[in-house]
Amino acid sequence: MALFSVKMRSSALGSHISGAERIVEEREVPDVCAAMGTRALAHGKGKPDSITVTVTAIDGEVAHIPALPIREAHCADPAEARETVIDALAPLTPHAAEAWELLTGVRDMRGAILFHATTGARLEPDHARGVRVTSMDAATATGERPETHSGKTRVTDALVLASKVAHHPAMLAEVCFSDDPDYTTGYVASREMGYLRVPNMKPVGSEMGGRLFVVDTDDPADLIDYLEHTPVLVGEAK
């Protein structure tokens, strides 16, 4: 069965607004392209002036992995969210507070920060670009296709990405929250803790947002190649 990677990116005045991607069968490509265009036009950060949809045939095997189990934290405000995230990272790095400050201090990074667990150093080759996570989708078994379950789109997309990220042995944890001003729930995730949704990570109306990976490697080349190029389908949690 031929599979295709479909990716969408939208921007306005050169600034990134939104992105999405799917791995689909050939027969699904037209409908998915249309759904992505509709999604790009309805983003909370505003109307784009450029929408690019790219369709590429996948050559080679696609990895199948289970989704992380979902958990919920209870945080009344950003201060409690900060404490929750730092407490989750503390067993993994002595620089947990530094990781939080770095994540919440960056602006307009399209990719993620690679944060060395032992030293607290940044490992991504390009600090302005960061590291992108691409080539992934929810497997059909999850029953949560984004364009047919619009209420679950955000959590499904985020869970798929977090599950792919956590699967690599050099990855200790991920922290992420959206730069969408209307969406304030983020998450911290790892193989051990699962996918922990963290509400109120920022005030309503804030365009702050970012992604940070806590990693255990001195040479991130293999990790970056996996994150950016290995196609993955994420199925139901075990």
NORKAWO-V407795 format. One record per pair of residues at least 4 apart in sequence whose C-alpha atoms are under 7 Angstrom apart, sorted by the first residue. I is the first residue (numbers start at 1). J is the second residue. D is the distance in Angstrom with one decimal. If there is no record, write none. Layout:
i=I j=J d=D
i=I j=J d=D
This chain:
i=2 j=25 d=6.1
i=2 j=26 d=6.5
i=3 j=23 d=6.6
i=3 j=24 d=5.5
i=3 j=25 d=4.7
i=3 j=26 d=6.3
i=3 j=57 d=6.2
i=3 j=58 d=5.7
i=4 j=23 d=5.6
i=4 j=24 d=5.4
i=4 j=25 d=6.2
i=4 j=26 d=6.5
i=4 j=55 d=6.5
i=4 j=56 d=5.5
i=4 j=57 d=4.4
i=4 j=58 d=5.4
i=5 j=22 d=5.9
i=5 j=23 d=4.6
i=5 j=24 d=6.6
i=5 j=55 d=5.7
i=5 j=56 d=5.1
i=5 j=57 d=6.2
i=5 j=58 d=6.4
i=5 j=135 d=6.6
i=6 j=21 d=5.4
i=6 j=22 d=5.2
i=6 j=23 d=6.3
i=6 j=53 d=6.9
i=6 j=54 d=5.6
i=6 j=55 d=4.6
i=6 j=56 d=6.6
i=7 j=20 d=5.8
i=7 j=21 d=4.2
i=7 j=22 d=6.6
i=7 j=53 d=5.5
i=7 j=54 d=5.2
i=7 j=55 d=6.6
i=8 j=19 d=5.2
i=8 j=20 d=5.2
i=8 j=21 d=6.1
i=8 j=36 d=6.5
i=8 j=52 d=5.6
i=8 j=53 d=4.4
i=8 j=54 d=6.5
i=9 j=18 d=5.9
i=9 j=19 d=4.4
i=9 j=20 d=6.8
i=9 j=51 d=5.8
i=9 j=52 d=5.3
i=9 j=53 d=6.6
i=10 j=16 d=6.2
i=10 j=17 d=5.5
i=10 j=18 d=5.3
i=10 j=19 d=6.3
i=10 j=40 d=6.3
i=10 j=48 d=5.9
i=10 j=50 d=5.5
i=10 j=51 d=4.3
i=10 j=52 d=6.3
i=11 j=15 d=5.2
i=11 j=16 d=4.3
i=11 j=17 d=4.9
i=11 j=48 d=5.0
i=11 j=49 d=6.2
i=11 j=50 d=5.4
i=11 j=51 d=6.7
i=12 j=16 d=6.7
i=12 j=17 d=6.9
i=12 j=48 d=4.6
i=12 j=49 d=4.9
i=12 j=50 d=6.3
i=17 j=45 d=6.4
i=18 j=40 d=6.6
i=22 j=136 d=6.4
i=22 j=137 d=5.1
i=23 j=136 d=6.3
i=23 j=137 d=5.5
i=24 j=28 d=6.0
i=24 j=29 d=6.7
i=25 j=29 d=6.8
i=28 j=32 d=6.1
i=29 j=33 d=6.1
i=30 j=34 d=6.4
i=31 j=35 d=6.2
i=32 j=36 d=6.1
i=33 j=37 d=6.4
i=33 j=53 d=6.8
i=34 j=38 d=6.4
i=35 j=39 d=6.2
i=35 j=147 d=6.3
i=36 j=40 d=6.1
i=37 j=41 d=6.5
i=38 j=42 d=6.6
i=39 j=43 d=6.7
i=41 j=47 d=5.7
i=41 j=48 d=6.7
i=43 j=47 d=7.0
i=44 j=180 d=6.1
i=44 j=181 d=6.9
i=44 j=182 d=6.6
i=45 j=180 d=6.0
i=45 j=181 d=7.0
i=62 j=231 d=5.2
i=62 j=232 d=5.5
i=62 j=233 d=6.9
i=63 j=231 d=6.3
i=63 j=232 d=4.7
i=63 j=233 d=6.2
i=64 j=232 d=5.8
i=64 j=233 d=4.9
i=64 j=234 d=5.9
i=65 j=233 d=6.5
i=65 j=234 d=5.1
i=65 j=235 d=6.1
i=66 j=234 d=5.4
i=66 j=235 d=4.8
i=66 j=236 d=5.5
i=66 j=237 d=5.0
i=66 j=238 d=6.3
i=67 j=159 d=7.0
i=67 j=160 d=6.7
i=67 j=163 d=5.3
i=67 j=234 d=5.6
i=67 j=235 d=5.7
i=67 j=236 d=5.4
i=67 j=237 d=4.4
i=68 j=163 d=5.5
i=68 j=194 d=5.0
i=68 j=195 d=5.7
i=68 j=237 d=5.6
i=69 j=194 d=5.1
i=69 j=195 d=5.9
i=69 j=237 d=5.7
i=70 j=194 d=6.2
i=70 j=195 d=4.8
i=70 j=196 d=6.0
i=71 j=195 d=5.9
i=71 j=196 d=4.7
i=71 j=197 d=6.2
i=72 j=196 d=5.5
i=72 j=197 d=5.0
i=72 j=198 d=6.7
i=73 j=196 d=6.5
i=73 j=197 d=6.0
i=73 j=198 d=5.3
i=74 j=199 d=6.8
i=75 j=80 d=5.2
i=75 j=81 d=5.4
i=75 j=198 d=6.8
i=75 j=199 d=5.8
i=75 j=200 d=6.4
i=76 j=80 d=6.4
i=76 j=200 d=6.6
i=77 j=81 d=6.4
i=77 j=200 d=5.2
i=78 j=82 d=6.0
i=78 j=200 d=5.3
i=78 j=201 d=4.8
i=78 j=202 d=5.3
i=78 j=203 d=7.0
i=79 j=83 d=6.4
i=80 j=84 d=6.1
i=81 j=85 d=6.2
i=81 j=198 d=6.3
i=81 j=199 d=6.9
i=81 j=200 d=6.4
i=81 j=201 d=5.3
i=82 j=86 d=6.1
i=83 j=87 d=6.0
i=84 j=88 d=6.2
i=85 j=89 d=6.3
i=85 j=188 d=6.6
i=86 j=90 d=5.9
i=86 j=96 d=5.4
i=86 j=97 d=5.9
i=86 j=100 d=7.0
i=89 j=93 d=6.3
i=89 j=96 d=5.4
i=90 j=94 d=6.1
i=90 j=96 d=5.3
i=92 j=117 d=6.8
i=92 j=172 d=6.9
i=93 j=117 d=4.8
i=93 j=118 d=6.1
i=95 j=99 d=6.2
i=95 j=120 d=5.9
i=96 j=100 d=6.5
i=97 j=101 d=6.3
i=98 j=102 d=6.1
i=99 j=103 d=6.1
i=100 j=104 d=6.2
i=101 j=105 d=5.9
i=102 j=106 d=6.4
i=103 j=210 d=6.1
i=103 j=211 d=6.7
i=103 j=212 d=6.3
i=104 j=208 d=7.0
i=104 j=209 d=6.8
i=107 j=208 d=6.9
i=109 j=128 d=6.0
i=109 j=129 d=5.7
i=109 j=130 d=6.5
i=110 j=129 d=5.8
i=110 j=130 d=6.6
i=111 j=129 d=5.6
i=111 j=130 d=4.2
i=111 j=131 d=4.6
i=111 j=132 d=4.6
i=112 j=130 d=4.8
i=112 j=131 d=4.9
i=112 j=132 d=6.3
i=112 j=210 d=7.0
i=112 j=211 d=4.8
i=112 j=212 d=5.2
i=112 j=213 d=6.8
i=113 j=122 d=6.8
i=113 j=124 d=6.4
i=113 j=130 d=5.5
i=113 j=131 d=6.7
i=113 j=211 d=6.4
i=113 j=212 d=4.6
i=113 j=213 d=6.0
i=114 j=122 d=5.5
i=114 j=123 d=5.2
i=114 j=124 d=5.4
i=114 j=212 d=6.2
i=114 j=213 d=5.0
i=114 j=214 d=6.3
i=114 j=215 d=6.7
i=115 j=120 d=5.8
i=115 j=121 d=5.9
i=115 j=122 d=4.9
i=115 j=123 d=6.3
i=115 j=212 d=6.8
i=115 j=213 d=5.8
i=115 j=214 d=4.8
i=115 j=215 d=6.0
i=116 j=120 d=4.9
i=116 j=121 d=5.2
i=116 j=122 d=6.3
i=116 j=123 d=6.7
i=116 j=214 d=6.0
i=116 j=215 d=5.3
i=116 j=216 d=6.3
i=117 j=214 d=5.6
i=117 j=215 d=5.6
i=117 j=216 d=5.9
i=124 j=130 d=5.8
i=124 j=131 d=6.4
i=126 j=130 d=5.7
i=131 j=224 d=6.8
i=132 j=227 d=6.9
i=132 j=228 d=5.7
i=133 j=227 d=4.8
i=133 j=228 d=5.0
i=134 j=227 d=6.5
i=134 j=228 d=5.1
i=134 j=229 d=6.5
i=135 j=229 d=6.3
i=135 j=230 d=6.3
i=135 j=231 d=4.6
i=135 j=232 d=6.4
i=136 j=231 d=5.5
i=136 j=232 d=4.7
i=136 j=233 d=5.7
i=137 j=160 d=6.2
i=137 j=232 d=6.7
i=137 j=233 d=5.1
i=137 j=234 d=6.3
i=138 j=142 d=6.5
i=138 j=145 d=7.0
i=138 j=160 d=6.0
i=138 j=233 d=5.5
i=138 j=234 d=4.8
i=138 j=235 d=6.3
i=139 j=233 d=5.1
i=139 j=234 d=5.2
i=139 j=235 d=5.0
i=141 j=235 d=5.8
i=141 j=236 d=6.6
i=142 j=235 d=5.5
i=142 j=236 d=5.3
i=144 j=149 d=6.1
i=144 j=156 d=6.9
i=145 j=149 d=6.1
i=146 j=150 d=5.8
i=146 j=152 d=6.8
i=146 j=153 d=4.6
i=149 j=153 d=6.4
i=152 j=156 d=5.8
i=153 j=157 d=6.0
i=154 j=158 d=6.1
i=155 j=159 d=5.8
i=156 j=160 d=6.1
i=157 j=161 d=6.3
i=158 j=162 d=6.0
i=159 j=163 d=5.9
i=160 j=164 d=6.3
i=160 j=234 d=5.9
i=161 j=165 d=6.2
i=162 j=166 d=6.0
i=162 j=189 d=6.6
i=163 j=167 d=6.3
i=164 j=232 d=6.8
i=165 j=227 d=6.7
i=166 j=171 d=5.9
i=166 j=173 d=6.9
i=166 j=190 d=5.4
i=166 j=191 d=5.6
i=170 j=215 d=5.6
i=170 j=216 d=5.1
i=170 j=217 d=6.0
i=170 j=223 d=6.9
i=171 j=214 d=6.4
i=171 j=215 d=4.7
i=171 j=216 d=6.4
i=172 j=190 d=6.2
i=172 j=214 d=5.4
i=172 j=215 d=5.3
i=172 j=216 d=6.6
i=173 j=188 d=7.0
i=173 j=189 d=5.5
i=173 j=190 d=4.6
i=173 j=213 d=5.9
i=173 j=214 d=5.1
i=174 j=188 d=5.5
i=174 j=189 d=5.2
i=174 j=190 d=6.5
i=174 j=212 d=5.7
i=174 j=213 d=4.5
i=174 j=214 d=6.2
i=175 j=187 d=5.8
i=175 j=188 d=4.4
i=175 j=189 d=6.6
i=175 j=211 d=5.8
i=175 j=212 d=5.3
i=175 j=213 d=6.6
i=176 j=186 d=5.5
i=176 j=187 d=5.5
i=176 j=188 d=6.6
i=176 j=210 d=5.7
i=176 j=211 d=4.3
i=176 j=212 d=6.4
i=177 j=185 d=6.5
i=177 j=186 d=4.0
i=177 j=187 d=6.5
i=177 j=209 d=5.2
i=177 j=210 d=5.7
i=177 j=211 d=6.7
i=178 j=183 d=6.7
i=178 j=186 d=6.7
i=178 j=209 d=4.8
i=178 j=210 d=6.4
i=179 j=207 d=4.7
i=179 j=208 d=5.0
i=179 j=209 d=4.0
i=179 j=210 d=6.9
i=180 j=207 d=5.9
i=181 j=204 d=6.2
i=181 j=205 d=4.3
i=181 j=206 d=4.9
i=181 j=207 d=4.9
i=182 j=204 d=6.0
i=182 j=205 d=5.9
i=184 j=199 d=6.3
i=184 j=200 d=5.2
i=184 j=201 d=5.7
i=184 j=202 d=5.6
i=184 j=203 d=6.8
i=184 j=204 d=6.4
i=185 j=197 d=6.8
i=185 j=198 d=5.5
i=185 j=199 d=4.1
i=185 j=200 d=5.5
i=185 j=201 d=5.9
i=186 j=197 d=5.9
i=186 j=198 d=5.1
i=186 j=199 d=6.2
i=186 j=201 d=6.1
i=187 j=195 d=6.8
i=187 j=196 d=5.4
i=187 j=197 d=4.4
i=187 j=198 d=5.0
i=188 j=195 d=6.3
i=188 j=196 d=5.3
i=188 j=197 d=6.8
i=189 j=193 d=6.3
i=189 j=194 d=5.4
i=189 j=195 d=4.5
i=189 j=196 d=5.8
i=190 j=194 d=5.3
i=190 j=195 d=6.8
i=202 j=206 d=6.7
i=220 j=224 d=6.0
i=221 j=225 d=6.2
i=222 j=226 d=6.2
i=223 j=227 d=6.2
i=224 j=228 d=6.0
i=225 j=229 d=5.6
i=226 j=230 d=5.0
